[in-house]
Amino acid sequence: MTVAQPLPFEQDIHDLEEQLARLEASAEAPAAAETIKRMRRELTALKRERYANLKAWETVLVARHPARPQTMDYVEMMFDEFVELHGDKAFGDDRAVRTGFARLDGEKVLLVGHQKGKTLAERQQCYYGCAHPEGYRKAMGKMKLAAKYKLPVVCLIDTPGAFPGIGAEERGQSQLIADSILEMSRLPTPIVCVVIGEGGSGGALGIGVGDRVGVLQHAYYSVISPEGCAGILWKVATEETKPRAAEALGLTSKNLLKLGVVDHVVQEPLGGAHRAPREMANTLKGSLTRHLRDLSHLSQDQLLAERYQKVRSLGLLG
C-alpha cells in the first residue's frame, strides 16, 4: 500500500512504492516480471530494516500518522452490531470518547475508545482526541452498566492527553480522571486496554486501568508528550529537543514492556498499521479475543485481586 502522506524517514520507501506501482500498472508489466519481483524484495527489506530500528521520536510520528486506524475504524473492521451510547447524564456528550455495546467474535462487550477524527470538522468536534470531564464521566457510567450486565470492557486508547482548557478544569478534569482510575480498579468485570496510537498522560490513564494492558508495536505511552517534556527541560520544543525528550521518556513499546507498564505488545503489519489497517484489525481482534477468553476463567475475587496488585506494582522496579 502506498501511503499518501509519508513520514520524513519514509521518503525513500514511498518513492520505491510509487515506482513499483507505476511499473505494475504499465503495459510492460508482464515483460518486467523479474524487475517487479526484485523491487518487491527490496521494498520489503527496506521496510523491515527501517521499522525494526525506529528511534523514539520516529515512533511518535508513526503513532500520530493521520492514516493510522482510530477507534471508529476498528468498530467497522473488528466489531459487529455496534450500538453507540451517548452522554454523561450531567453535562454533555464528549465526542472524543466513544462508548457502545458490540460483539467481538460473537461475544458481547462494551467498547470504550478515544476518537481523534479524520476530517478537519471531525477533529474539531472530537478536540483531536482530547477528552473533557464529561467524556470520562460517560465512560465510567457505561462501564458500570457493562458490569451490571456482566459484560467485559474493551478500551482503545489514542489521545495526546486530556483537554487542557479552562472549562475542563472548572468542571473537574483531574478529579474525573482520578475517579475513573479508582472505578476501573474495582469494576467487577474483565477489562482489556490497548494503546492503539498515542497514550498521552492522564488522558490515556483515565480509561487505561485493566486486567490486561497492551500497546501496538508502534504506539507510545508516556507521562507527558515529547513536546511538553522538551518545553519543561529545555524551555523550547525544537527539532533537536523533541527527539531527545522522546528518548528520555522511554515511551516505546519495547521499553514499556521491559518496565512492566504494559503486559503485551501487539505486532503491527510491516511498515505500520497505517499501511495495512485491515491486517492490523485482524491481529488486534485476535489479541483481544484471546485475552478476554483467558480472563473469563477467573473468579470475580481473583480478577479484582490480580488487578489491584497490577495497579499497585506500577512504578516498582526489581
C-alpha positions as CSV (number, residue, x, y, z in Angstrom):
1,M,0.0,0.0,0.0
2,T,1.4,3.4,-1.0
3,V,0.9,6.0,1.8
4,A,-0.3,9.4,0.6
5,Q,1.5,11.3,3.5
6,P,4.9,9.6,4.0
7,L,6.8,10.5,7.2
8,P,10.2,12.1,6.9
9,F,12.1,8.9,7.4
10,E,9.8,7.0,5.0
11,Q,10.5,9.1,1.9
12,D,12.8,6.5,0.2
13,I,10.2,3.8,1.0
14,H,7.5,6.0,-0.5
15,D,9.5,6.7,-3.7
16,L,10.1,3.0,-4.2
17,E,6.4,2.2,-3.6
18,E,5.4,4.7,-6.3
19,Q,8.0,3.3,-8.8
20,L,6.7,-0.2,-8.2
21,A,3.0,0.9,-8.5
22,R,3.7,2.7,-11.8
23,L,5.6,-0.4,-13.2
24,E,2.8,-2.8,-12.1
25,A,0.2,-0.6,-13.8
26,S,2.1,-0.1,-17.0
27,A,1.5,-2.1,-20.2
28,E,5.1,-3.5,-19.9
29,A,4.3,-5.2,-16.5
30,P,4.3,-8.8,-17.9
31,A,7.7,-8.2,-19.5
32,A,9.0,-6.6,-16.3
33,A,8.0,-9.5,-14.0
34,E,11.5,-10.1,-12.7
35,T,12.1,-6.4,-12.1
36,I,8.8,-6.2,-10.2
37,K,9.8,-9.2,-8.0
38,R,13.2,-7.7,-7.3
39,M,11.7,-4.3,-6.3
40,R,9.2,-6.0,-4.1
41,R,12.0,-7.8,-2.3
42,E,13.9,-4.6,-2.0
43,L,10.8,-2.8,-0.6
44,T,10.2,-5.5,2.0
45,A,13.8,-5.5,3.1
46,L,13.8,-1.7,3.4
47,K,10.6,-1.6,5.4
48,R,11.8,-4.4,7.7
49,E,15.2,-2.7,8.3
50,R,13.7,0.8,8.9
51,Y,10.9,-0.2,11.2
52,A,13.0,-2.6,13.2
53,N,15.2,0.3,14.2
54,L,12.8,3.2,14.8
55,K,14.0,5.9,17.1
56,A,11.6,7.0,19.9
57,W,10.7,10.2,18.1
58,E,10.0,8.3,14.9
59,T,7.7,6.0,16.8
60,V,5.8,9.1,18.0
61,L,5.4,10.2,14.4
62,V,4.1,6.8,13.3
63,A,1.6,6.8,16.3
64,R,0.3,10.2,15.1
65,H,0.1,9.3,11.4
66,P,-3.2,10.7,10.0
67,A,-3.9,7.4,8.2
68,R,-3.5,5.3,11.3
69,P,-6.7,3.4,12.3
70,Q,-8.7,5.0,15.0
71,T,-11.4,3.6,17.3
72,M,-14.3,4.0,14.9
73,D,-12.2,2.4,12.1
74,Y,-11.8,-0.6,14.4
75,V,-15.5,-0.6,15.1
76,E,-16.1,-1.1,11.3
77,M,-13.4,-3.7,10.9
78,M,-13.5,-5.7,14.1
79,F,-16.8,-5.4,15.8
80,D,-20.4,-6.4,14.9
81,E,-23.7,-4.9,16.0
82,F,-22.2,-1.7,17.5
83,V,-24.7,0.4,19.3
84,E,-23.3,3.7,20.4
85,L,-24.2,5.1,23.9
86,H,-24.2,8.9,24.3
87,G,-23.9,11.4,27.1
88,D,-22.8,11.5,30.7
89,K,-26.3,12.4,32.2
90,A,-24.7,15.6,33.7
91,F,-23.2,17.9,31.1
92,G,-22.9,16.7,27.5
93,D,-21.7,14.1,25.0
94,D,-17.9,14.3,24.6
95,R,-17.2,13.1,21.0
96,A,-13.5,12.5,21.9
97,V,-14.7,9.4,23.9
98,R,-16.9,6.8,22.2
99,T,-18.8,4.1,24.0
100,G,-21.2,1.4,23.0
101,F,-22.2,-2.2,23.1
102,A,-20.9,-4.5,20.4
103,R,-20.0,-8.1,19.6
104,L,-16.4,-9.2,19.3
105,D,-16.0,-12.5,17.6
106,G,-19.6,-13.2,18.6
107,E,-19.2,-12.3,22.3
108,K,-21.0,-9.2,23.8
109,V,-18.7,-6.5,25.0
110,L,-18.7,-2.8,26.0
111,L,-16.3,-0.7,23.8
112,V,-14.7,2.5,25.1
113,G,-12.3,4.4,23.0
114,H,-10.8,7.7,22.1
115,Q,-11.6,9.2,18.7
116,K,-9.5,11.9,17.0
117,G,-11.5,12.4,13.8
118,K,-10.3,12.2,10.2
119,T,-11.6,15.5,8.6
120,L,-11.0,19.0,10.0
121,A,-14.6,19.2,11.1
122,E,-14.4,15.8,12.8
123,R,-11.2,16.7,14.6
124,Q,-12.6,20.0,15.8
125,Q,-15.7,18.1,17.1
126,C,-13.5,15.5,18.8
127,Y,-11.0,18.0,20.0
128,Y,-8.3,15.9,18.3
129,G,-8.9,13.1,20.8
130,C,-8.5,15.2,23.9
131,A,-11.3,14.2,26.3
132,H,-13.2,16.5,28.6
133,P,-14.5,15.6,32.1
134,E,-17.9,14.6,30.6
135,G,-16.0,12.1,28.4
136,Y,-14.6,10.3,31.4
137,R,-17.9,10.5,33.3
138,K,-19.6,9.0,30.2
139,A,-17.0,6.2,30.1
140,M,-17.4,5.5,33.8
141,G,-21.2,5.3,33.6
142,K,-21.2,2.9,30.6
143,M,-18.5,0.7,32.3
144,K,-20.7,0.4,35.4
145,L,-23.6,-0.5,33.1
146,A,-21.4,-3.2,31.5
147,A,-20.6,-4.6,34.9
148,K,-24.3,-4.7,35.8
149,Y,-24.9,-6.9,32.8
150,K,-21.7,-8.9,33.3
151,L,-20.1,-7.8,30.1
152,P,-16.4,-7.4,29.6
153,V,-14.9,-4.0,28.7
154,V,-12.5,-3.2,25.8
155,C,-10.7,0.1,26.0
156,L,-8.9,1.5,22.9
157,I,-6.6,4.4,23.9
158,D,-5.5,7.1,21.5
159,T,-5.1,10.5,22.9
160,P,-2.3,13.2,23.2
161,G,-3.8,13.9,26.6
162,A,-6.9,15.2,28.4
163,F,-8.2,18.5,27.2
164,P,-6.3,21.4,28.9
165,G,-8.9,24.1,28.6
166,I,-10.2,26.3,31.4
167,G,-13.7,25.0,31.1
168,A,-12.5,21.4,31.5
169,E,-10.5,22.3,34.6
170,E,-13.5,24.2,36.1
171,R,-15.6,21.1,35.6
172,G,-13.1,18.9,37.5
173,Q,-10.9,17.3,34.9
174,S,-8.3,15.9,37.3
175,Q,-10.9,14.7,39.7
176,L,-12.8,12.9,37.0
177,I,-9.6,11.1,35.8
178,A,-8.8,10.1,39.3
179,D,-12.4,8.9,39.9
180,S,-12.2,6.9,36.6
181,I,-8.9,5.2,37.7
182,L,-10.5,4.3,41.0
183,E,-13.7,2.9,39.5
184,M,-11.8,0.9,36.9
185,S,-9.6,-0.6,39.5
186,R,-12.6,-2.1,41.3
187,L,-15.0,-2.7,38.4
188,P,-16.3,-6.3,38.8
189,T,-15.9,-7.4,35.2
190,P,-12.9,-8.1,32.9
191,I,-11.2,-5.1,31.3
192,V,-8.7,-5.2,28.4
193,C,-7.0,-2.0,27.4
194,V,-4.8,-1.4,24.4
195,V,-3.0,1.8,23.3
196,I,-3.6,1.9,19.6
197,G,-1.8,5.2,18.9
198,E,-0.9,7.9,21.3
199,G,-1.0,7.2,25.1
200,G,-0.7,10.7,26.5
201,S,-0.5,11.2,30.2
202,G,-3.6,11.1,32.5
203,G,-5.8,11.4,29.4
204,A,-4.8,7.9,28.5
205,L,-4.7,6.5,32.0
206,G,-8.3,7.7,32.6
207,I,-9.5,4.7,30.5
208,G,-6.3,2.7,30.9
209,V,-6.7,0.6,34.0
210,G,-7.3,-3.1,33.2
211,D,-6.6,-6.7,33.8
212,R,-4.6,-6.8,30.6
213,V,-2.9,-3.6,29.2
214,G,-1.3,-3.8,25.8
215,V,0.2,-1.5,23.3
216,L,0.5,-1.7,19.5
217,Q,4.1,-2.1,18.3
218,H,4.5,1.4,17.0
219,A,2.2,3.2,19.5
220,Y,3.6,5.0,22.6
221,Y,2.5,5.6,26.2
222,S,4.0,8.3,28.3
223,V,3.6,10.6,31.3
224,I,3.9,13.6,29.0
225,S,4.3,14.4,25.3
226,P,7.8,14.8,24.0
227,E,6.9,18.5,23.1
228,G,5.8,19.1,26.7
229,C,8.8,17.4,28.2
230,A,11.1,19.4,25.9
231,G,9.4,22.6,26.9
232,I,9.9,21.9,30.6
233,L,13.5,20.6,30.4
234,W,14.9,22.9,27.7
235,K,12.4,25.7,27.7
236,V,11.7,25.2,24.0
237,A,10.4,22.3,21.8
238,T,12.6,22.1,18.7
239,E,13.6,19.5,16.1
240,E,16.6,18.9,18.3
241,T,15.0,18.8,21.8
242,K,11.8,16.8,20.9
243,P,13.8,13.6,19.9
244,R,16.0,14.0,23.0
245,A,12.8,14.2,25.1
246,A,11.3,11.1,23.4
247,E,14.4,9.0,24.1
248,A,14.5,10.1,27.7
249,L,10.8,9.3,28.3
250,G,11.3,5.6,27.3
251,L,7.9,5.7,25.6
252,T,8.3,2.9,23.0
253,S,6.5,-0.5,23.2
254,K,9.8,-2.3,23.9
255,N,10.6,-0.1,26.9
256,L,7.0,-0.2,28.2
257,L,7.1,-4.0,28.2
258,K,10.5,-4.0,29.9
259,L,9.3,-1.7,32.6
260,G,6.1,-3.6,33.2
261,V,3.8,-0.7,32.2
262,V,2.2,-3.0,29.7
263,D,2.0,-6.8,29.7
264,H,1.9,-7.4,26.0
265,V,2.8,-5.8,22.6
266,V,0.5,-6.4,19.6
267,Q,2.6,-6.6,16.5
268,E,1.8,-4.3,13.6
269,P,2.0,-5.0,9.8
270,L,5.3,-4.4,8.2
271,G,5.5,-0.6,7.8
272,G,3.0,0.2,10.5
273,A,-0.8,0.0,11.0
274,H,-1.4,2.9,8.6
275,R,-0.1,0.8,5.7
276,A,-2.4,-2.2,6.3
277,P,-5.4,-1.2,8.5
278,R,-7.4,-4.4,7.8
279,E,-4.4,-6.6,8.7
280,M,-3.9,-4.6,11.9
281,A,-7.6,-5.0,12.8
282,N,-7.4,-8.8,12.3
283,T,-4.3,-9.1,14.5
284,L,-5.8,-6.8,17.2
285,K,-9.1,-8.7,17.2
286,G,-7.2,-12.0,17.7
287,S,-5.3,-10.5,20.7
288,L,-8.4,-9.0,22.3
289,T,-10.4,-12.3,21.9
290,R,-7.5,-14.3,23.4
291,H,-7.2,-12.1,26.5
292,L,-10.9,-11.9,27.1
293,R,-11.1,-15.7,26.9
294,D,-8.3,-16.1,29.4
295,L,-9.9,-13.6,31.8
296,S,-13.3,-15.3,31.6
297,H,-12.0,-18.3,33.5
298,L,-11.1,-16.2,36.6
299,S,-13.5,-15.7,39.5
300,Q,-14.5,-12.1,40.4
301,D,-12.4,-12.2,43.5
302,Q,-9.4,-13.4,41.7
303,L,-9.9,-10.9,38.9
304,L,-10.1,-7.9,41.3
305,A,-7.2,-9.1,43.4
306,E,-4.9,-9.5,40.4
307,R,-5.9,-6.1,39.0
308,Y,-5.3,-4.5,42.4
309,Q,-1.8,-5.9,42.5
310,K,-1.2,-4.9,38.9
311,V,-2.0,-1.3,39.6
312,R,0.0,-1.2,42.9
313,S,3.1,-2.6,41.1
314,L,3.3,0.2,38.6
315,G,6.5,2.1,39.1
316,L,8.2,-0.6,41.1
317,L,11.4,-1.9,39.6
318,G,13.4,-5.0,40.6
